[in-house]
Amino acid sequence: MTLKIDTQLRGFDFKRVGAHAQQLEKMGFDAIWTFEAGQDAFTPLILAGGQTEKIHLGTNIAVAFGRSPFSMAQTAWDLQRLTGGRFHLGIGTQVRAHIERRFSMPFDQPAKRITDYVHCLRAIWDNFQNNTKPDYRGEFYQFTLMNPFFNAGPIDHPDIPIYLAGVNERMCRAAGECADGFHAHPIHTIGYLRDVVRPAIDAGAKTRGKSVDDLHIQTMVMIASGETQAEIDKAVEDVRMQIAFYGSTPNYRAVLEHIGEGALGKELSQMMRSGQMDQMAARIPDRIVEQVAVIGNLKDAGRIVRERYTGVVDRIAYYYPVPEGDPVEKWQAFTQAARAA
């Protein structure tokens, strides 16, 4: 299967989102993903969806536990209607501190809760499409009331793919148990994807008579690229800092442990707590950067991506946003190189 090559939107001007999405479509990207940080994940997709024709659009991710299943279901349904079936719903749990202290929502047993959340979403969509009785009663969520005034009604493409995001084995298994796809974290190695992520997804999928090959695995890839060696070197240092930042968070430490760098993860956490952020990047050796990132000019990066990820995941996304106004031909060379046999 040909690898899908995606990109993302972030740091955008809302007034320019539609035009930028059209440009990304011309560059040959298969999908545009947004994520939830300083801006809402869904709003730019509304703008992009109305101005594009073929490129797929999705969230990677929207925070599930910050919204009720019904609220999430309505928004996803509207986007699927708008895009004519091009929407992918990527959701994640976030971490306890943010859910409880930023979103003021409950957080317990996240893998079980997110699985229940997905089942509830599908029950709501079934009601929208087929007017089935609202009778979902899960451990954490329920959907037992509806009247015609609140029913969104049927659409032409009701099967919205749901991706779960995660790093650790338990969340990978949860994706296999209930989702259509999985968003692997950009801090990964090919070994971690093969040894941990894929087997855990497969174990979960087997509980419903499926396998890992029945799900779509997508991941952001940190690509340190540039047109000159100086630009590439600068990009490598940016990646090194990003790895240090993620590596300082215990939730992402499993990847470091997998490559025998668990002690480094603990050291980074301590440096973060003591305010030594400016010194953290220097603790990330080249051998880790080379396993996590793809390094080279864009055309070479496309080839490396294809060779490294084909057969391991179904789609990759360029981690950094493509600058608005960049030459279309420049990025066509990348997307074509990443797909070419």
C-alpha positions in Angstrom: 0.0 0.0 0.0 1.3 3.5 -0.9 2.2 5.6 2.1 -0.2 8.6 2.6 1.7 11.9 3.1 0.0 14.5 5.2 0.7 17.9 6.8 -0.7 20.0 9.5 -2.1 23.5 10.3 -0.8 25.5 13.2 0.0 29.1 14.0 -2.4 30.1 11.2 -4.3 33.3 10.3 -8.0 32.4 10.3 -8.6 34.7 7.3 -6.0 32.8 5.3 -6.8 29.2 6.3 -8.9 28.5 3.2 -6.3 29.7 0.7 -3.5 28.0 2.5 -5.5 24.7 2.5 -5.9 25.0 -1.3 -2.2 25.5 -1.6 -1.5 22.3 0.5 -3.9 20.4 -1.7 -2.0 21.5 -4.8 1.3 20.4 -3.2 0.1 16.9 -3.2 -0.6 16.3 0.5 -3.2 13.7 1.3 -4.6 15.2 4.5 -4.4 18.2 6.7 -4.4 17.7 10.5 -5.0 20.2 13.3 -4.4 19.9 17.0 -5.7 21.5 20.1 -3.3 23.9 21.8 -3.8 27.7 21.8 -6.5 27.4 19.2 -9.5 25.1 18.7 -8.9 22.0 16.6 -12.2 22.2 14.6 -12.6 25.8 13.6 -9.8 25.8 10.9 -11.1 22.6 9.4 -14.5 24.3 8.8 -12.6 27.0 6.9 -10.4 24.6 5.0 -13.2 22.2 4.3 -15.2 24.8 2.5 -12.3 25.8 0.2 -10.9 22.4 -0.8 -12.2 19.4 -2.9 -10.0 16.4 -2.4 -7.6 16.7 0.5 -8.8 15.0 3.7 -9.1 16.9 7.0 -8.7 15.7 10.6 -7.9 16.4 14.2 -4.7 15.1 15.7 -5.9 15.6 18.3 -9.1 17.0 19.8 -9.3 16.5 23.6 -12.1 14.0 24.2 -12.5 14.4 27.9 -12.9 18.2 27.5 -16.2 17.6 25.6 -19.2 15.4 26.1 -19.7 12.6 23.5 -22.8 14.4 22.2 -20.9 17.7 21.6 -18.1 15.8 19.9 -20.5 13.8 17.8 -22.4 16.9 16.5 -19.2 18.7 15.5 -17.8 15.7 13.7 -21.1 15.1 11.9 -21.2 18.7 10.7 -17.6 18.5 9.4 -18.3 15.2 7.6 -21.3 16.8 6.0 -19.3 19.9 5.0 -16.4 17.9 3.5 -18.4 15.3 1.7 -16.8 12.4 3.7 -13.3 13.7 4.0 -13.2 14.2 7.8 -11.2 12.0 10.3 -11.9 12.4 14.0 -8.7 12.0 16.0 -9.2 12.2 19.8 -7.0 11.8 22.8 -7.2 11.7 26.6 -4.7 14.4 27.5 -3.3 13.9 31.0 -4.9 14.1 34.4 -3.6 17.5 35.4 -5.0 19.2 32.3 -8.3 17.5 32.3 -9.0 18.1 36.0 -7.4 21.5 36.4 -7.7 23.1 32.9 -10.9 21.6 31.6 -12.5 21.0 35.0 -13.6 17.5 33.9 -13.2 14.0 35.4 -10.2 11.9 34.6 -10.0 8.3 35.8 -9.3 5.0 34.1 -8.5 6.8 30.9 -8.2 3.8 28.6 -11.5 2.4 29.7 -13.1 5.8 29.7 -12.0 6.6 26.1 -13.2 3.2 24.9 -16.6 3.9 26.4 -16.5 7.4 24.8 -15.9 6.0 21.4 -18.8 3.5 21.7 -21.1 6.3 22.8 -20.0 8.4 19.8 -21.0 5.6 17.5 -24.4 5.1 19.2 -25.1 8.9 18.7 -24.1 8.7 15.0 -26.3 5.6 14.6 -29.2 7.6 15.9 -28.5 10.5 13.6 -28.2 8.3 10.6 -30.8 5.6 11.2 -33.0 7.1 13.9 -32.3 4.2 16.2 -33.5 4.3 19.8 -31.1 6.2 22.0 -30.2 3.4 24.4 -26.5 3.5 25.1 -25.6 2.9 28.7 -21.8 2.6 29.3 -19.7 2.6 32.4 -18.9 6.3 32.1 -21.3 7.7 29.4 -24.9 7.3 28.4 -27.1 8.4 25.5 -30.7 7.7 26.3 -32.6 10.8 25.2 -33.3 12.3 21.8 -36.1 14.1 20.0 -36.4 15.2 16.4 -35.5 18.8 17.1 -31.9 17.8 18.2 -31.3 15.0 15.7 -28.7 16.1 13.1 -30.3 13.7 10.5 -28.6 11.4 7.9 -25.6 12.3 5.8 -24.1 10.7 2.6 -20.9 9.5 4.4 -21.9 8.4 7.9 -18.8 6.2 8.7 -16.5 8.7 10.3 -13.1 7.1 11.0 -12.1 7.6 14.7 -8.4 7.6 15.6 -7.1 7.3 19.2 -3.8 9.0 20.1 -1.3 7.5 22.6 2.2 6.5 23.4 2.0 3.7 26.0 1.0 0.1 25.4 -2.4 0.3 27.2 -3.7 3.1 25.0 -2.5 1.4 21.9 -4.5 -1.7 22.9 -7.5 0.5 23.5 -7.3 1.8 19.9 -7.3 -1.8 18.7 -10.4 -2.5 20.9 -12.6 0.3 19.6 -11.1 2.6 17.0 -10.5 2.8 13.2 -7.0 4.2 13.5 -4.2 5.2 15.8 -2.2 8.4 16.1 1.3 7.5 17.1 3.2 10.2 18.9 5.9 12.1 16.9 8.5 11.0 19.6 8.9 7.5 18.4 11.4 5.2 16.7 10.7 2.6 14.1 11.6 -0.1 16.6 9.1 1.3 19.1 6.4 1.3 16.5 7.2 -2.3 15.5 7.9 -3.8 18.9 5.3 -2.0 21.1 2.7 0.0 19.2 1.7 -2.5 16.5 1.6 -5.6 18.7 -0.5 -3.8 21.3 -3.0 -2.5 18.7 -3.2 -6.1 17.3 -3.9 -7.5 20.8 -6.7 -5.1 21.2 -8.1 -5.6 17.7 -8.2 -9.4 18.3 -10.9 -8.9 21.0 -13.3 -7.9 18.2 -12.1 -10.3 15.5 -9.8 -7.8 13.8 -6.0 -7.3 13.5 -3.6 -4.3 13.4 -3.8 -4.4 9.6 -7.5 -3.4 9.8 -6.7 -0.1 11.5 -4.9 2.9 10.0 -1.8 4.0 11.8 -0.7 7.6 11.4 2.2 9.5 12.9 3.7 12.9 12.7 7.4 12.7 11.7 10.0 15.3 12.8 11.8 16.2 9.6 14.9 18.3 10.0 15.2 19.8 6.5 16.4 22.9 4.6 17.8 24.0 1.4 21.4 24.5 2.7 23.4 22.6 5.2 23.2 25.5 7.7 19.4 25.3 7.5 19.5 21.6 8.0 21.8 21.9 11.0 19.5 24.5 12.5 16.5 22.2 12.0 18.4 19.4 13.7 18.8 21.6 16.8 15.2 22.5 16.8 14.3 18.8 16.7 16.8 18.1 19.5 15.0 20.7 21.7 11.6 19.2 20.9 12.8 15.7 21.8 14.1 17.0 25.1 10.8 18.7 25.9 8.8 15.6 25.2 11.3 13.4 26.9 11.0 15.3 30.1 7.3 14.2 30.4 6.9 10.8 32.2 4.0 9.9 29.8 6.5 9.8 26.9 9.3 8.1 28.7 8.5 4.7 27.4 10.1 5.5 24.0 13.4 6.4 25.7 13.2 3.3 27.9 12.7 1.2 24.8 16.1 2.4 23.3 17.9 2.0 26.7 17.7 5.7 27.6 15.3 5.6 30.6 17.8 7.3 32.9 17.9 10.2 30.5 14.2 10.6 30.7 14.4 11.0 34.5 17.2 13.4 34.2 15.2 15.6 31.7 12.3 15.6 34.1 14.5 16.8 36.9 16.0 19.5 34.7 12.5 20.7 33.7 11.4 20.9 37.3 14.5 22.9 38.3 14.1 25.4 35.4 17.0 24.2 33.3 15.1 24.2 30.0 17.8 26.0 28.1 20.3 23.2 28.9 18.0 20.2 28.2 18.7 20.0 24.4 22.4 19.4 25.0 21.5 16.2 26.8 20.0 14.6 23.7 22.8 12.8 21.8 22.9 12.5 18.0 22.1 8.8 18.1 18.6 9.6 19.5 18.0 12.5 17.1 18.8 10.2 14.2 16.4 7.5 15.4 13.5 9.9 16.0 14.0 12.4 13.1 14.4 12.3 9.4 17.3 14.5 8.3 18.1 15.9 4.8 16.9 18.2 2.0 13.2 17.7 1.2 13.6 15.3 -1.7 16.0 13.1 0.3 13.7 13.3 3.3 10.8 12.1 1.1 12.8 9.0 0.1 13.9 8.3 3.7 10.4 8.6 4.9 9.2 6.1 2.3 12.0 3.6 3.1 11.6 4.0 6.8 7.8 4.0 7.3 6.3 1.9 4.4 4.8 -1.2 5.9 5.0 0.1 9.5 2.4 2.9 9.3 -0.3 3.8 6.8 0.3 7.6 6.7 2.8 10.1 8.0 2.5 13.8 8.5 5.2 16.5 8.2 5.5 17.6 11.9 6.3 21.3 11.2 3.8 23.5 9.4 4.4 24.2 5.7 5.0 28.0 5.4 2.2 29.8 3.5 3.5 31.0 0.1 6.2 28.3 -0.2 6.7 27.2 -3.9 4.2 24.4 -4.8 6.8 22.6 -6.8 9.2 22.4 -3.8 6.7 20.4 -1.8 5.4 18.4 -4.7 9.0 17.0 -4.9 8.7 15.9 -1.3 5.3 14.3 -1.5 6.2 12.5 -4.8 9.5 11.2 -3.4 7.7 9.9 -0.3 5.3 7.9 -2.5 7.5 6.8 -5.4 8.3 3.1 -5.5 
